[in-house]
Every structure is written in structure tokens, then in C-alpha cells.
Amino acid sequence: MDNKSIYIILSQTGTMFSRALKFFTGAEYNHASISLTPTLDKMYSFGRLNPYNPFIGGFVQEGKDTGTFKRFNKTQAIVLEIKISDEQYEKIKFLIEYLSKNKIQFKYNYLGVLCACFKKNHEAEHRFYCSQFVRACLVYLGIENAENLPKIIKPIDFLQLQNKTILYKGFLRNYLTV
């Protein structure tokens, strides 16, 4: 049954935006991504579309050695593994492919992340901030305990998942496949 895995990456890049989030939330990690492969060559999230412009965001494909993570090479990260069924893996693959093909329709939830800083929830159709997106993926897959994660979710909240394994903690650039 549990033949596949997904990976949740919690990170702190040190960008001005992530430092501001850290100030408001007090959380050590302020970005969340999801990957379908243990190498983390392709990670998916909602974030900046251009590593040099924090003001235009949406659905992004990231990599541990590309884009924003390449620019901010002292990014700290925790990598979580969640075992899933083959059926769940096909579902998340389909969702990622759909988002990739239709990414123009999906935007970054700037108001949502601002509200979250003040402990207010704001959801909008076709708009997510990074941890809202990862939470939505886990709920979509029916991952145990995902529905119990806070609606006003911070990346660090994913450590509450019961069926996760912490694979790595340290510089994202130093992460090696286990």
C-alpha cells in the first residue's frame, strides 16, 4: 500500500520577506514546498515567480539548487517524508500537472499571508500562499491528520503530522538523497 512518498520541505531563505514573516510569526521556517521525488530537483509551491522580484508570485516549480534557493544558498531546511499509496501518488501527480498547465489562473495569496500574520484566515479561489497550498495538497490526498492542521497554517505546523519522518535538517544545498 505505502509504496511511494511525497516530501514536504520547510525552509527559511533569509530574504527580506521571509525575515519579515519570521518577525511576525516567530517561526523558524517560513516557506513550504512539496516534492514528488527524494532528490528535491522539482519542488512545487506558491512563491516568487522571479528570484529577484518578491512582488509577483504564483504557482512555482522550485529546485534545491535553482531559482530562489540558488540565489539564497544559505537556506535552512527541514525535509519531511510522508508515505502514500500508489493511488495517492497518481492523484498528486495529476494535481501538479494540472497546476503546471494552468498556472496562469493561479495567483499568490498576498492578502492571505498578510492576514495570517495577524492570526486571521483569508482564503480566495485560485489563490494560495505556500503553506496553504501544501495543506490543500495533503487534504486532497486524504493524508491522516491533515484536516486537523490549522486553517491559518505556518510551514512549521507540518511538523504536527503524525505519519511524517524527518529526513534532514540543515542547509538545503547540502541535502543528499537518503
C-alpha positions as CSV (number, residue, x, y, z in Angstrom):
1,M,0.0,0.0,0.0
2,D,2.6,2.6,1.0
3,N,4.9,2.2,-1.9
4,K,5.5,5.9,-2.7
5,S,6.4,9.0,-0.8
6,I,6.0,12.8,-1.0
7,Y,8.3,15.2,0.6
8,I,7.5,18.5,2.4
9,I,10.3,21.0,2.5
10,L,10.2,23.7,5.2
11,S,12.7,26.4,4.6
12,Q,14.0,29.8,5.7
13,T,15.8,31.6,2.8
14,G,16.8,34.8,4.6
15,T,15.0,37.0,2.1
16,M,13.6,40.3,3.4
17,F,10.1,38.8,3.0
18,S,11.0,35.7,5.0
19,R,12.7,37.7,7.7
20,A,9.5,39.8,8.0
21,L,7.4,36.7,8.2
22,K,9.8,35.4,10.9
23,F,9.3,38.6,12.8
24,F,5.5,38.4,12.7
25,T,5.1,34.6,13.2
26,G,8.1,33.8,15.4
27,A,8.6,30.7,13.3
28,E,12.0,29.4,12.3
29,Y,10.8,28.3,8.9
30,N,8.6,30.5,6.6
31,H,8.3,28.7,3.3
32,A,6.8,25.3,2.4
33,S,7.2,23.3,-0.7
34,I,6.2,19.8,-1.8
35,S,8.2,17.4,-3.9
36,L,7.3,14.1,-5.5
37,T,11.0,12.9,-5.7
38,P,13.5,12.4,-2.9
39,T,16.2,14.4,-4.9
40,L,14.1,17.6,-4.5
41,D,15.1,18.6,-8.0
42,K,11.5,19.6,-8.6
43,M,9.6,21.1,-5.7
44,Y,6.3,22.9,-6.0
45,S,4.8,25.8,-4.1
46,F,3.4,29.2,-4.3
47,G,6.1,31.9,-4.1
48,R,8.0,34.4,-6.2
49,L,8.0,33.8,-9.9
50,N,11.3,35.5,-10.3
51,P,14.1,35.1,-7.6
52,Y,14.8,38.8,-7.8
53,N,11.2,40.1,-7.6
54,P,9.2,39.3,-4.4
55,F,6.2,41.2,-5.6
56,I,5.0,38.9,-8.4
57,G,4.0,35.4,-7.1
58,G,2.1,32.4,-8.1
59,F,2.5,28.6,-8.6
60,V,6.2,27.8,-9.0
61,Q,8.4,24.9,-9.7
62,E,11.5,25.2,-7.5
63,G,14.6,23.1,-7.1
64,K,17.1,22.8,-4.2
65,D,19.8,24.2,-6.5
66,T,17.8,26.6,-8.7
67,G,15.9,29.9,-8.6
68,T,15.5,31.5,-5.2
69,F,17.2,28.6,-3.4
70,K,20.3,29.0,-5.6
71,R,20.3,32.8,-5.0
72,F,19.9,32.3,-1.3
73,N,22.3,29.4,-0.8
74,K,22.3,29.6,3.0
75,T,18.7,28.5,3.1
76,Q,18.0,26.4,6.1
77,A,15.5,23.5,5.6
78,I,13.8,20.5,7.2
79,V,12.8,17.7,4.8
80,L,9.8,15.6,5.8
81,E,8.8,12.3,4.1
82,I,5.2,11.1,4.1
83,K,4.5,7.6,2.8
84,I,1.5,7.4,0.5
85,S,-0.3,4.8,-1.6
86,D,0.2,4.4,-5.4
87,E,-3.3,5.9,-5.9
88,Q,-2.5,8.9,-3.8
89,Y,0.7,9.4,-5.7
90,E,-1.2,9.4,-9.0
91,K,-3.6,11.9,-7.6
92,I,-0.8,14.4,-6.5
93,K,0.9,13.9,-9.8
94,F,-2.3,14.8,-11.7
95,L,-2.8,17.8,-9.4
96,I,0.7,19.1,-10.0
97,E,0.4,18.6,-13.8
98,Y,-2.9,20.4,-13.8
99,L,-1.5,23.4,-11.9
100,S,1.6,23.5,-14.1
101,K,-0.5,23.6,-17.3
102,N,-2.9,26.1,-15.9
103,K,-0.6,28.2,-13.7
104,I,-1.7,31.5,-15.3
105,Q,-5.1,31.0,-13.4
106,F,-3.4,30.6,-10.0
107,K,-2.0,33.6,-8.0
108,Y,-0.2,34.1,-4.8
109,N,-2.5,34.9,-1.9
110,Y,-0.8,38.1,-0.7
111,L,-3.9,39.1,1.4
112,G,-4.0,35.6,2.9
113,V,-0.4,35.7,4.1
114,L,-0.8,39.2,5.4
115,C,-4.0,38.2,7.3
116,A,-2.1,35.1,8.7
117,C,0.5,37.4,10.2
118,F,-2.4,38.8,12.3
119,K,-3.9,35.4,13.0
120,K,-6.8,35.9,10.6
121,N,-7.8,33.4,7.9
122,H,-8.3,34.5,4.3
123,E,-8.9,32.1,1.5
124,A,-9.6,33.0,-2.1
125,E,-10.4,30.9,-5.1
126,H,-7.3,30.1,-7.2
127,R,-5.0,31.9,-4.6
128,F,-2.6,30.3,-2.1
129,Y,0.4,31.1,-0.1
130,C,2.9,28.4,0.2
131,S,1.7,26.5,3.3
132,Q,-2.0,26.9,2.3
133,F,-1.0,25.1,-0.9
134,V,0.8,22.3,0.9
135,R,-2.1,21.9,3.3
136,A,-4.6,21.8,0.4
137,C,-2.5,19.0,-1.3
138,L,-2.4,16.9,1.9
139,V,-6.2,17.3,2.5
140,Y,-6.8,16.5,-1.2
141,L,-4.8,13.3,-0.8
142,G,-6.6,12.4,2.4
143,I,-3.4,12.3,4.5
144,E,-4.1,11.3,8.1
145,N,-4.4,14.3,10.4
146,A,-4.1,16.9,7.5
147,E,-7.7,18.2,8.1
148,N,-6.7,18.9,11.7
149,L,-3.8,21.2,10.7
150,P,-4.7,24.9,11.4
151,K,-6.5,26.8,8.7
152,I,-4.1,29.7,9.4
153,I,-1.2,27.5,8.6
154,K,2.5,28.2,9.0
155,P,5.2,25.9,7.5
156,I,6.3,24.8,10.9
157,D,2.8,23.3,11.5
158,F,3.6,20.4,9.2
159,L,5.8,19.0,12.0
160,Q,2.4,18.1,13.7
161,L,1.7,15.5,11.0
162,Q,1.6,12.1,12.7
163,N,2.8,10.0,9.7
164,K,5.9,12.0,8.8
165,T,9.5,11.1,9.0
166,I,12.1,13.9,9.3
167,L,14.8,13.0,6.8
168,Y,17.1,16.1,7.1
169,K,17.7,19.3,8.9
170,G,20.4,21.8,7.7
171,F,21.4,23.8,4.7
172,L,19.1,22.9,1.8
173,R,22.2,23.0,-0.6
174,N,23.7,20.1,1.5
175,Y,20.7,17.9,1.4
176,L,21.5,14.5,-0.1
177,T,19.2,11.7,-1.2
178,V,18.8,9.2,1.6
